[in-house]
Amino acid sequence: MPVFDSRGIKIHYQDVGSGEAVVLVHGFASTAEHNWGGTGWIAALSEKYRVIAPDVRGHGLSDKPHSPEAYGYASMGADVTSLMDHLGIERAVLIGYSMGSSIAIELMLSHPERFRAIVLGGIAYDDGLEDKADRHAIAEAYRADDPATIKSPVAKAYRRFAESMPNDLKALAALIDGERAPFDPARLAAVRTPVLIVVGTNDNAIGDPKPLAKMVPGARLVMLEGRDHLTAPADPGFKKAVLEFLETVPI
């Protein structure tokens, strides 16, 4: 994977295919290859598009700072636009999943001129009222030297998933502790970028996606029957919905 320097953080990325650029931003504790390569997205999209898939800071082959100040959606979003600048890409399609969708929303609000269309997968509106104890427990589970000492079932599940890939657990803990304010509904209501939201009907990890779809003017919502947070990315219906959506959005 090629690499570029984003304000002192080395970001590795895949660059496959040719045509209009599509930037793929993966989810928390995942990688570009796991979220987009192994599920067939890169192969499918690169038949028509130039696919750019970075490992988000703190993940994969990219640098993994251990300071919470190194994270936050603004910093991770800036990595995306800096990568586009590095590659000479003025405007692109942006597709995110889970945490990647939060980064995509940040970019949708801060740099709408850089994206002709945005796809948000595996996400609902976060009003900031979620159980902060769970977040703290997950961060502490990543820091635990002995997994047997983790008491929270949710935290144990997050640790198991993180350990299924070559993750730096302390970097993930720092990311969780980083800044994460809820997005302003008034700013979401002012969005004019075409948006598609795709969520599995059995995705119990995120809540109801319908309020977010109502907040963003003209947003389309597609529900993948029987899919949950982990199985939705590989669903062929997800790719079909995205490809059809992109065909309808003016270039």
Secondary structure, 3 states (H helix, E strand, C coil): CCEEEECCEEEEEEEECCCCEEEEECCCCCCHHHHHHCCCHHHHHCCCCEEEEECCCCCCCCCCCCCHHHCCHHHHHHHHHHHHHHCCCCCEEEEEECHHHHHHHHHHHHCHHHEEEEEEECCCCCCCCCCHHHHHHHHHHHHCCCHHHCCCHHHHHHHHHHHCCCCCHHHHHHHHHCCCCCCCHHHHHCCCCCEEEEEECCCCCCCCCHHHHHHCCCCEEEEECCCCCCCHHHCHHHHHHHHHHHHHCCC
